[in-house]
C-alpha cells in the first residue's frame, strides 16, 4: 500500500498546479482494449486474455501532456478488477507515453503498482472528435519470497481504441 502513495500524491500535485490551458487541450472519452498476458496462467485458472473498458481524461496543451484513465477488466484474475492509471504523453498525432497504475480487486489495492509504456496514433476525425489507437505494454510482478513457485509475471500487451471529445 505504501508503494502506491507516492505516485498518487504526484498525480494529485500535478493536477493541482495552476496552468492556463486553452479549452481545446482538454479531452474526455471512452474506449476498449484487448489484452493478452504474456505468462502462462492456465495452472492458476485465470484468463490469459480479455476485453477491458475505460474512461479517460487527457490534458494535452503542447507536445507534452497527461492522461488519467480508469479501466474495468471484467473477470480479470477471477473477478472484476479496476485499474486507475496515469500517463505522461510526448507527441501529438504519433505519440509515446509512460505511465503507472494499480489494480483494485478483492476490495483492496494491489501491494505494488504496474508500469506501462504506450505508443499510439491520435487521429482527429472531426474538429472536436479524436480516435486514439494504441499499443500498451504493462509490466508488474507478484513475488512470493516464501515459495518461488508462486511468483507470477503479469506482463501484458494491450491493443486499444478510444474516442475522445474535445471539451
Protein Blocks (a to p, Z undefined) as FASTA:
>chain_A
ZZmmmmmmmmmmmmmpccdddfklpccdddddddddfbdcklnopafbdcdddddddddf
blbdcdddddddehiehiacddddddddedjkbccddddddddeehiacfbdcddddddd
dddfbfkbccdddddddddddddfklmmlpccfbdcdddddddddZZ
